Amino acid sequence: MEVSTELLINYSFAAYRVNNGYVKHTRRYSEDQPTTYSNKELISFTVNSDSWRPDDFVPLTITEADREAKKAGDKHMRRYTMLALGDLNDFQNDVFTAYSSDKMQVNRVGLIAYLPAFIERELKDKVYRARLKTEFADSKHLEGNVEGNCEILKVIGINRDFEDPFYMHFGAIDGNLVCFARKEGFAEGATYIIKAKVKGQDKERETGLPMTRINYVKLRKTEA
C-alpha cells in the first residue's frame, strides 16, 4: 500500500507529539495501563484504516501544531538540497531520500517516523557546535581532582550488544570541556555541582578543542 509521503510526514509529527518524543518499540503493559505504541506503529495503524487494529489503538489526528512543526522541519530539510550527496553520511542520505519521495510503502515508514527526532537532534547539534566555537574556544585540559559547577551540554545514549546501556555526557566546567559516562542520563542544559577525577586528555571530535575525560563523577543539582 503506497501513501503520500507528505501525509506520512504530517503523521510523523503527530506521533512525535502524542508520544512526547520518539518511541522505537511498542511497549505493552497490563490491562490497567494502555499500550504505548511506537511512532512507526502509530502511523502505520492510522494509515491502514481498513486493516486490523488493536482494540486499544487510537488513530492519530493531525493538528495545526503538527502542520506548523512540519513547516519548520521542511525549512531545515531544505538545506540538504544544497549539499552534495557526498557530504552526507549514509543515514542522512537515507533520511533525505525517504523525505524527498512522492509516495512510500506503509511498511517502510520507519525513517519518516524518525524524521522529527532526526531534525530536533540536528538542530541541537547545530547550537552545540556554535557554542563550542564561541563560548568554549579557550577550553583547556584539567588535571587532578575536579570540582565546581558543570553545565551539561550534550547527552548521548549508548546501546551495545551484550553490554548494559549507558549515557555519554559532554559538559563544561569553568569554560573547560569534559566528558564522562554514567548509567543514568542527566538533563541537557542543566548545571550540577560536580566532583570527579581526571581520567585522561582528549579532543572534542568536531572542533578539536581540548576535552578532559573524567570518572568517579558525583553530581548534585544546583539550587535555583
Secondary structure, DSSP 8 states (H G I E B T S, - for coil): -EEEHHHHHHHHHHHHHHTTS---S-B---TTS--B--HHHHHHHHH-TTS---TT-------HHHHHHHHHHHHHHGGGGGS-GGGS-HHHHHHHHHHH-SEEEGGGTHHHHHHHHHHHHHHHHHHHHHHHHHTTTT-----SEEEEEEEEEEEEEE--TTS--EEEEEEEETTEEEEEEESS---TT-EEEEEEEEEEEEE-TTT--EEEEEEEEEEEE---
